[in-house]
Amino acid sequence: MEKKKVLLFAYDGTGLGHLMRLIKIASGFSNRCNVLVVSGHKALPELVHSGIDYYLLPNFYEERDKGKTNAEVNGKRIICLRNLVLSYKPDAFITDYLPLGKRLELFSIITGFSCKKYFILRSEIGGDALAHNDVFSERNNIYLERYYNKIFVASDSLVTSPSSFLWLPMSIRAKMVYSGFVTYPVSENEVKQTKLEWHRDSYKKWVVCSDGGGKKGASFIKECIKLSQDKRFEDFQFDIVLGYYSPLLKEIPDCVNANVRIIKWTNLLYKLHASADFVICSGAYNSLLESMQGRNKTVFSMSVLNNEEDDEQTRNIEKLGCYYDIRKIDNISEMKHVFEQGVTNSTYKSTHMALNMNGISTICKEIELDMEISV
């Protein structure tokens, strides 16, 4: 039987969140599907799993650095996307962020091709202004209703209440399916193996620090390095992972303490998050959910969005913190104090088990059924 084809498009924004979420979904399709991930993110080749194809679009930032205008870059990407879809002929198309793309680059695909179409909605989409004026704008609602088959809410109804969507037309709400959070499951055996490979026995506790994609996390990482130098924690192993786009990659900070390792980048970060005794991370969707996997731990988290209006990372920390031991760092200068309190006063919460973390399998099974692939 000929395999069904699934194409996923990830907008290449400031961070890696959209791309990571879609790559995780891509990993969940059965061997009865061919899967292609498309993005302009330079990190794509290093993040995508074996067995999943990828196509790298012209990167917006690189093309603009060469003197191209937004219109020129977008025009080039639209042509690439259209030619790709014409040749690949997907049975299903998946995207997130905005239904027609940031600059309408998906318009001809959404309106001109007859494949099934799916929109992924994360738990926090940047506040009411973004939800009302961008994602679910009057224009976008027309295309969501007319062309999209389903809207997957990549969250749990305990965290993202159905009542938050009551303002939307019934025709849009009827397409919504709560899939659960999209994150890699990490088994007990994987946790044991990861700890065996990464944690050095000479240190009492293992701390993993990360800043997501890294573009906005330089000051956060520098504070983590300062924390690791504190003599009170010299018997803790600190693995400090720089994001793929971290400006610190150009000049790796020196660490004189033997208990500290600066790691340029690893696509195994989700396993480190799941296996450590403590995690210090940004408030991004992927980082927090990965840290809630595996062993019970205390997570220390701070928004790296500089408390911008409708800061989605702050909302992630506060909402998920109701179900897991996540300590919010309000200000970077408070990191050491919050960490010191947390390591001596952990309060593991069993309520996180109530959250649906099966987003990958739910979304993939639903789409395969829609494509008439029998389970």
C-alpha positions as CSV (number, residue, x, y, z in Angstrom):
1,M,0.0,0.0,0.0
2,E,1.3,3.4,-0.9
3,K,2.3,5.5,2.1
4,K,0.4,8.7,3.0
5,K,2.3,11.9,3.0
6,V,2.3,14.4,5.8
7,L,3.9,17.9,5.4
8,L,4.5,20.1,8.5
9,F,5.4,23.8,8.1
10,A,7.1,25.7,11.0
11,Y,7.5,29.4,11.0
12,D,11.1,30.4,11.6
13,G,10.6,32.9,14.4
14,T,12.9,34.2,17.1
15,G,12.9,30.9,19.1
16,L,12.7,27.2,18.4
17,G,9.3,26.6,20.0
18,H,7.2,26.2,17.0
19,L,9.7,24.1,15.1
20,M,10.3,21.8,18.2
21,R,6.6,21.2,18.7
22,L,6.0,20.3,15.1
23,I,9.1,18.0,15.0
24,K,7.8,16.2,18.0
25,I,4.5,15.7,16.3
26,A,6.3,14.5,13.2
27,S,8.0,11.9,15.2
28,G,4.7,10.3,16.2
29,F,3.4,9.2,12.8
30,S,3.5,5.5,12.0
31,N,5.7,3.8,9.4
32,R,2.6,4.0,7.1
33,C,3.4,7.7,6.5
34,N,6.1,9.6,4.9
35,V,6.8,12.8,6.8
36,L,8.4,16.1,5.6
37,V,9.2,19.1,7.9
38,V,9.6,22.4,6.2
39,S,11.1,25.6,7.8
40,G,13.6,28.3,7.3
41,H,15.2,27.5,10.7
42,K,18.9,26.8,10.3
43,A,18.6,24.4,13.2
44,L,16.2,22.1,11.4
45,P,18.8,19.6,10.1
46,E,20.1,19.0,13.6
47,L,16.7,18.7,15.3
48,V,14.9,16.4,12.9
49,H,14.9,12.7,13.6
50,S,16.1,9.9,11.5
51,G,13.4,8.7,9.1
52,I,11.8,12.2,8.8
53,D,12.6,14.2,5.7
54,Y,13.2,18.0,5.9
55,Y,13.3,20.9,3.5
56,L,15.1,24.1,4.4
57,L,13.6,27.3,3.1
58,P,15.6,30.5,2.6
59,N,16.0,32.0,6.1
60,F,14.4,35.4,6.7
61,Y,17.2,36.8,8.8
62,E,20.1,35.6,6.6
63,E,18.4,36.8,3.4
64,R,17.7,40.3,4.9
65,D,21.3,40.5,6.0
66,K,22.2,40.1,2.3
67,G,20.1,43.2,1.5
68,K,16.9,41.5,0.5
69,T,13.6,43.2,1.5
70,N,10.9,41.4,3.4
71,A,8.8,41.3,0.2
72,E,11.6,39.8,-1.8
73,V,12.3,37.1,0.8
74,N,8.7,36.3,1.2
75,G,8.1,36.0,-2.5
76,K,11.0,33.6,-2.8
77,R,9.7,31.5,0.0
78,I,6.2,31.4,-1.4
79,I,7.5,30.1,-4.7
80,C,9.6,27.4,-2.9
81,L,6.6,26.3,-0.8
82,R,4.3,26.1,-3.8
83,N,6.7,24.1,-5.9
84,L,7.4,21.8,-2.9
85,V,3.7,21.1,-2.3
86,L,3.1,20.5,-6.1
87,S,5.9,17.9,-6.2
88,Y,5.4,16.3,-2.8
89,K,1.5,16.1,-3.0
90,P,0.8,15.8,0.7
91,D,-2.3,14.1,2.0
92,A,-2.1,16.2,5.2
93,F,-0.7,19.6,5.9
94,I,0.0,20.8,9.5
95,T,1.1,24.2,10.8
96,D,0.8,26.4,13.9
97,Y,1.4,30.0,14.9
98,L,-0.9,31.6,12.3
99,P,-3.3,29.9,9.9
100,L,-2.1,31.7,6.8
101,G,1.5,32.2,7.9
102,K,3.3,35.2,9.3
103,R,3.3,37.0,5.9
104,L,0.5,35.0,4.1
105,E,3.1,32.6,2.7
106,L,0.7,29.7,3.2
107,F,-2.3,31.4,1.5
108,S,-2.0,29.5,-1.8
109,I,-1.4,26.2,-0.1
110,I,-4.4,26.6,2.3
111,T,-6.8,27.7,-0.4
112,G,-5.4,25.9,-3.5
113,F,-4.7,22.4,-2.5
114,S,-7.2,19.7,-1.5
115,C,-5.2,17.9,1.2
116,K,-6.5,17.7,4.8
117,K,-5.3,20.7,6.9
118,Y,-4.6,21.0,10.6
119,F,-3.8,23.9,12.9
120,I,-1.9,23.4,16.2
121,L,-2.8,25.8,18.9
122,R,-0.4,26.0,21.9
123,S,-1.6,26.5,25.5
124,E,-0.5,30.2,25.7
125,I,-0.6,32.2,22.5
126,G,0.7,35.5,23.7
127,G,-2.4,37.0,25.3
128,D,-5.7,38.3,24.3
129,A,-4.4,40.8,21.7
130,L,-2.6,38.2,19.7
131,A,-5.5,35.7,20.0
132,H,-8.2,38.2,18.9
133,N,-6.2,40.3,16.4
134,D,-3.9,37.7,14.8
135,V,-4.6,34.0,15.4
136,F,-8.4,34.3,15.4
137,S,-8.8,37.5,13.5
138,E,-12.0,37.9,11.5
139,R,-10.1,37.1,8.3
140,N,-8.3,34.1,9.7
141,N,-11.5,32.7,11.1
142,I,-13.0,32.6,7.6
143,Y,-10.1,30.4,6.3
144,L,-10.0,28.3,9.5
145,E,-13.7,27.5,9.0
146,R,-13.6,27.0,5.3
147,Y,-10.3,25.1,4.8
148,Y,-9.0,23.6,8.0
149,N,-10.3,20.1,9.1
150,K,-9.3,20.4,12.8
151,I,-7.7,22.7,15.3
152,F,-5.7,20.8,17.9
153,V,-5.4,22.5,21.2
154,A,-2.0,21.3,22.4
155,S,-2.8,21.6,26.0
156,D,-5.0,20.2,28.8
157,S,-8.5,21.6,29.5
158,L,-7.4,22.1,33.2
159,V,-4.7,24.6,32.0
160,T,-6.4,26.0,28.9
161,S,-10.1,26.2,29.8
162,P,-12.7,25.7,27.0
163,S,-14.4,28.8,28.4
164,S,-11.4,30.9,27.1
165,F,-12.7,30.1,23.6
166,L,-16.4,31.0,24.1
167,W,-16.0,34.3,22.3
168,L,-15.2,32.4,19.1
169,P,-17.8,31.5,16.5
170,M,-19.3,28.0,17.0
171,S,-18.0,27.0,13.6
172,I,-14.5,27.5,14.9
173,R,-15.0,25.9,18.3
174,A,-16.6,22.8,16.6
175,K,-13.2,22.1,15.0
176,M,-11.3,22.2,18.2
177,V,-9.8,19.0,19.7
178,Y,-7.9,18.9,23.0
179,S,-4.9,16.7,22.2
180,G,-3.0,17.1,25.4
181,F,0.4,18.7,25.7
182,V,3.0,17.9,23.0
183,T,6.2,16.6,24.6
184,Y,8.4,13.6,24.2
185,P,7.6,10.8,26.8
186,V,10.7,9.8,28.7
187,S,10.7,6.3,30.3
188,E,12.2,5.3,33.6
189,N,14.9,3.3,31.8
190,E,15.8,6.3,29.6
191,V,16.1,8.5,32.8
192,K,18.4,5.9,34.4
193,Q,20.5,5.6,31.2
194,T,20.7,9.4,30.7
195,K,21.8,9.9,34.3
196,L,24.4,7.1,34.0
197,E,25.9,8.8,30.9
198,W,25.7,12.4,32.1
199,H,25.8,12.7,35.8
200,R,29.2,12.2,37.6
201,D,28.9,10.2,40.8
202,S,31.2,12.5,42.6
203,Y,28.5,15.2,42.8
204,K,25.6,15.0,45.1
205,K,23.0,16.6,42.8
206,W,22.7,17.2,39.1
207,V,21.4,20.6,37.8
208,V,20.6,21.3,34.1
209,C,20.3,24.9,33.0
210,S,18.9,25.9,29.6
211,D,17.6,28.9,27.8
212,G,15.5,27.4,25.0
213,G,16.5,28.7,21.5
214,G,18.9,31.0,23.2
215,K,18.5,34.2,21.2
216,K,17.1,36.1,24.2
217,G,18.7,34.1,27.0
218,A,22.3,35.4,27.3
219,S,21.8,37.2,30.6
220,F,19.9,34.3,32.0
221,I,22.7,31.9,31.2
222,K,25.3,34.2,32.6
223,E,23.4,34.3,35.9
224,C,23.3,30.5,35.8
225,I,27.1,30.4,35.5
226,K,27.4,32.8,38.4
227,L,25.1,30.6,40.5
228,S,27.2,27.5,39.7
229,Q,30.3,29.3,41.1
230,D,28.7,29.6,44.5
231,K,30.7,27.6,47.1
232,R,27.4,26.4,48.7
233,F,26.7,24.4,45.6
234,E,30.2,23.1,44.8
235,D,29.0,19.5,45.3
236,F,26.3,20.0,42.6
237,Q,27.1,19.2,39.0
238,F,25.9,22.0,36.7
239,D,25.4,21.3,33.0
240,I,24.6,24.6,31.3
241,V,23.2,24.1,27.8
242,L,23.4,27.1,25.4
243,G,20.5,27.4,22.9
244,Y,21.2,26.9,19.2
245,Y,20.9,30.7,18.6
246,S,22.7,31.8,21.8
247,P,25.0,34.8,21.2
248,L,27.3,33.2,23.8
249,L,28.2,30.5,21.3
250,K,30.6,32.9,19.6
251,E,32.6,33.2,22.8
252,I,32.0,30.4,25.3
253,P,32.2,31.7,28.8
254,D,35.1,30.5,30.9
255,C,34.2,28.3,33.9
256,V,36.9,27.6,36.4
257,N,35.0,25.3,38.6
258,A,35.3,21.5,37.9
259,N,31.6,21.0,38.7
260,V,30.5,23.0,35.6
261,R,30.2,22.0,32.0
262,I,29.1,24.5,29.2
263,I,27.4,22.5,26.5
264,K,27.1,24.2,23.1
265,W,24.0,22.4,22.0
266,T,22.4,18.9,22.2
267,N,19.3,17.5,20.7
268,L,19.1,15.3,23.8
269,L,18.2,18.3,25.9
270,Y,14.7,16.9,26.5
271,K,16.3,13.8,28.2
272,L,18.5,16.0,30.3
273,H,15.5,18.0,31.4
274,A,13.6,14.8,32.3
275,S,16.5,13.2,34.2
276,A,18.2,15.9,36.3
277,D,17.6,16.5,40.0
278,F,16.9,20.2,39.4
279,V,16.2,22.2,36.2
280,I,16.7,26.0,35.7
281,C,15.1,27.0,32.4
282,S,13.1,29.7,30.6
283,G,9.3,29.6,30.7
284,A,9.0,28.3,27.2
285,Y,6.4,25.6,26.5
286,N,8.8,22.9,25.4
287,S,11.4,23.5,28.2
288,L,8.8,23.4,31.0
289,L,7.0,20.3,29.7
290,E,10.2,18.4,29.1
291,S,11.2,19.2,32.7
292,M,7.9,17.8,33.9
293,Q,8.7,14.4,32.4
294,G,10.8,11.7,34.0
295,R,11.8,11.9,37.6
296,N,10.2,14.3,40.2
297,K,12.2,17.4,40.5
298,T,12.0,21.1,41.4
299,V,12.1,23.4,38.3
300,F,13.2,27.0,38.5
301,S,11.9,29.1,35.7
302,M,12.0,32.7,34.5
303,S,10.6,34.4,31.4
304,V,13.3,35.6,29.0
305,L,10.8,37.8,27.2
306,N,11.7,40.7,29.5
307,N,8.2,40.9,31.0
308,E,6.7,42.0,27.7
309,E,3.0,42.7,27.7
310,D,1.0,39.5,27.6
311,D,4.2,37.5,28.4
312,E,3.3,33.9,27.5
313,Q,6.3,32.4,29.3
314,T,5.1,34.0,32.6
315,R,1.7,32.5,32.1
316,N,3.2,29.1,31.3
317,I,5.1,29.2,34.6
318,E,2.1,30.3,36.7
319,K,-0.4,27.8,35.1
320,L,1.8,24.7,35.0
321,G,3.1,25.6,38.5
322,C,-0.3,24.7,39.8
323,Y,0.4,21.1,38.8
324,Y,4.2,20.7,39.3
325,D,6.9,22.1,41.6
326,I,7.9,25.1,39.4
327,R,9.5,28.0,41.3
328,K,9.0,31.3,39.5
329,I,12.0,33.6,39.3
330,D,10.5,37.1,39.0
331,N,13.8,38.9,38.5
332,I,17.2,37.6,37.3
333,S,18.9,39.0,40.5
334,E,16.6,36.7,42.5
335,M,17.8,33.4,40.9
336,K,20.3,32.5,43.6
337,H,17.9,33.2,46.4
338,V,15.0,31.2,44.7
339,F,17.3,28.3,43.9
340,E,18.7,28.2,47.5
341,Q,15.2,28.0,48.9
342,G,14.1,25.4,46.4
343,V,16.9,22.9,46.9
344,T,16.2,22.9,50.6
345,N,12.4,22.9,50.4
346,S,11.2,20.8,47.4
347,T,7.5,20.1,47.4
348,Y,6.7,17.4,44.8
349,K,3.2,17.6,43.5
350,S,1.4,14.4,42.3
351,T,-1.2,16.5,40.6
352,H,0.9,16.8,37.4
353,M,-0.2,13.3,36.7
354,A,-3.7,14.7,36.1
355,L,-2.5,16.6,33.0
356,N,-2.8,15.0,29.6
357,M,0.7,14.7,28.1
358,N,-0.2,12.5,25.2
359,G,-0.5,15.2,22.5
360,I,1.9,13.6,20.1
361,S,0.1,10.2,19.9
362,T,-3.4,11.8,20.0
363,I,-2.7,14.2,17.1
364,C,-1.0,11.6,14.9
365,K,-3.7,9.0,15.5
366,E,-6.5,11.5,14.7
367,I,-4.8,12.5,11.5
368,E,-4.0,9.0,10.4
369,L,-7.6,8.0,11.0
370,D,-8.7,11.0,8.9
371,M,-6.4,9.8,6.1
372,E,-8.1,6.4,6.4
373,I,-5.1,4.6,7.8
374,S,-6.4,1.8,10.0
375,V,-5.0,1.4,13.5
